[in-house]
Amino acid sequence: MLTIIGLIFVIVATFFTYKTAKTNGRTGLWALATFGIGIALQIVLPVLVGIIVAVYYVAMGLPTEDLSRSIEGAALSLGFVALILSFVGMFLVLRHVIQPLDEPLDLLPPPPPII
């Protein structure tokens, strides 16, 4: 349930980042960065850490039948941490996108006064 809410938040944050980036004169690639950070931290990171922990437990001699029961608590904690990190990462990208680009300075001097 929490994962579904997190994925919905990734989609909403991606749309909002795209809309805000276009409004403030930035490229839409910031939305892709938001989506990538959200998916990487919510799905890819926990899966990779889970595989590493599972390989470690099997290498230490834990039977594979007991593996899911042994890492259940660690997986739940890692899921919460990954969800929070995902929210923070997407918020930081959005905070950067909200700031408008600086206006380019005119390189030409002002015209002379007309007398």
RARA-V52234 format. One record per backbone hydrogen bond with DSSP energy under -0.5 kcal/mol. NH is the residue of the N-H (numbers start at 1). CO is the residue of the C=O. Records with the same first field share a line. If there is no record, write none. Layout:
# RARA-V52234
NH=CO, CO
This chain:
# RARA-V52234
5=1
6=2
7=3
8=4
9=5
10=6
11=7
12=8
13=9
14=10
15=11
16=12
17=13
18=14
19=15
20=16
21=17
22=18
23=19
24=20
25=22
26=21
30=27
31=28
32=28
33=29
34=30
35=31
36=32
37=33
38=34
39=35
40=36
41=37
42=38
43=39
44=39
45=40
47=43
48=44
49=45
50=46
51=47
52=48
53=49
54=50
55=51
56=52
57=53
58=54
59=55
60=56
61=58
62=57
66=63
67=64
70=66
71=67
75=71
76=72
77=73
78=74
79=75
80=76
81=77
82=78
83=79
84=80
85=81
86=82
87=83
88=84
89=85
90=86
91=87
92=88
93=89
94=90
95=91
96=92
97=93
98=94
99=95
101=24
115=113
